Amino acid sequence: MSLSTSTRTDTHGGATSRPLPPHSGQDLGLLVLRWGVGLTMAAHGSQKLFGWFGGGGLDGTAAFFEGNGYTAARAMAVVAGLTEVLCGLGLVVGLLTPLAGAGIVGIMLNVIAVKWGDGFFSPAGIEFELLLLVGATSLALAGPGRIAADRLLPVLRTHRLSHGAAALALGAAAAGLVLVTLRT
């Protein structure tokens, strides 16, 4: 079976081809978006946790958090790194997609709050973080598409906007809580 056709049996027992439903392009588009956002976040989190890809590891990440006014900087480094890796990988496989997207939204809201005032454009601005936030928000609201592990979970088999909206509210609330209680 190719991506553009599927087979069925005609009335004479022979196989015929028919196009997939028109939303199959949406499924592929969501898969590509999940991979792009998810792999980017997982790699970024591995920089924090393990120092891979030129990252600072836990010590460098903790120093970054401390320098930006976060208390419990080492714990923040672990939580941020784990959130980025686990939520990124969750998006890659399409597992618990609304929560994975919301976790990335929470992280990006904190990053944008720290970088706010440095302008929009990179390297100091927020354009990259905003793009990841928008991608993760889109995935939380739209769902993972049919090419995802969520299709195996009874509750998430059929994505609902309410799942995504509730998850995003949770991610935004967690980001706000971190900013208010753990940043001076």
QUINOR-V276960 format. One record per residue. N is the residue number from 1. RES is the residue in one small letter. SS is DSSP state (@ for helix, = for strand, . for the rest). PHI is phi in whole degrees, -180 to 180 (999 if undefined). Layout:
# QUINOR-V276960
N|RES|SS|PHI  N|RES|SS|PHI
This chain:
# QUINOR-V276960
1|m|.|999  2|s|.|-92  3|l|.|-71  4|s|.|-100  5|t|=|-138  6|s|=|-133  7|t|=|-107  8|r|=|-146  9|t|=|-100  10|d|.|-84  11|t|.|-67  12|h|.|-100  13|g|.|88  14|g|.|-90  15|a|=|-86  16|t|=|-126  17|s|=|-106  18|r|=|-143  19|p|=|-68  20|l|.|-67  21|p|.|-56  22|p|.|-60  23|h|.|-81  24|s|@|-64  25|g|@|-64  26|q|@|-65  27|d|@|-62  28|l|@|-68  29|g|@|-62  30|l|@|-66  31|l|@|-62  32|v|@|-62  33|l|@|-64  34|r|@|-61  35|w|@|-64  36|g|@|-63  37|v|@|-69  38|g|@|-65  39|l|@|-67  40|t|@|-61  41|m|@|-70  42|a|@|-63  43|a|@|-65  44|h|@|-64  45|g|@|-66  46|s|@|-69  47|q|@|-63  48|k|@|-69  49|l|@|-78  50|f|@|-118  51|g|.|76  52|w|@|-69  53|f|@|56  54|g|@|79  55|g|.|-79  56|g|.|-86  57|g|@|67  58|l|@|-64  59|d|@|-65  60|g|@|-66  61|t|@|-69  62|a|@|-62  63|a|@|-63  64|f|@|-62  65|f|@|-62  66|e|@|-62  67|g|@|-66  68|n|.|-104  69|g|.|86  70|y|=|-88  71|t|.|-83  72|a|.|51  73|a|@|-61  74|r|@|-67  75|a|@|-63  76|m|@|-64  77|a|@|-63  78|v|@|-66  79|v|@|-63  80|a|@|-63  81|g|@|-63  82|l|@|-64  83|t|@|-61  84|e|@|-65  85|v|@|-68  86|l|@|-69  87|c|@|-69  88|g|@|-62  89|l|@|-68  90|g|@|-59  91|l|@|-67  92|v|@|-57  93|v|@|-93  94|g|.|72  95|l|.|-108  96|l|.|53  97|t|@|-53  98|p|@|-59  99|l|@|-71  100|a|@|-62  101|g|@|-62  102|a|@|-66  103|g|@|-62  104|i|@|-68  105|v|@|-60  106|g|@|-60  107|i|@|-63  108|m|@|-66  109|l|@|-62  110|n|@|-66  111|v|@|-63  112|i|@|-64  113|a|@|-63  114|v|@|-69  115|k|@|-88  116|w|.|-56  117|g|.|97  118|d|.|-92  119|g|.|93  120|f|.|-92  121|f|.|-87  122|s|.|-65  123|p|.|-86  124|a|.|-91  125|g|.|-78  126|i|.|-108  127|e|@|-59  128|f|@|-67  129|e|@|-64  130|l|@|-65  131|l|@|-64  132|l|@|-65  133|l|@|-62  134|v|@|-65  135|g|@|-63  136|a|@|-66  137|t|@|-62  138|s|@|-60  139|l|@|-68  140|a|@|-64  141|l|@|-80  142|a|@|-83  143|g|.|90  144|p|.|-84  145|g|.|86  146|r|.|-80  147|i|.|-97  148|a|.|-159  149|a|@|-66  150|d|@|-58  151|r|@|-65  152|l|@|-91  153|l|.|-97  154|p|.|-55  155|v|.|-71  156|l|.|-103  157|r|.|-54  158|t|.|-110  159|h|.|-66  160|r|.|-122  161|l|@|-56  162|s|@|-62  163|h|@|-62  164|g|@|-66  165|a|@|-65  166|a|@|-65  167|a|@|-64  168|l|@|-65  169|a|@|-62  170|l|@|-64  171|g|@|-63  172|a|@|-68  173|a|@|-64  174|a|@|-63  175|a|@|-62  176|g|@|-63  177|l|@|-62  178|v|@|-63  179|l|@|-64  180|v|@|-78  181|t|@|-98  182|l|@|-113  183|r|=|-127  184|t|.|-95
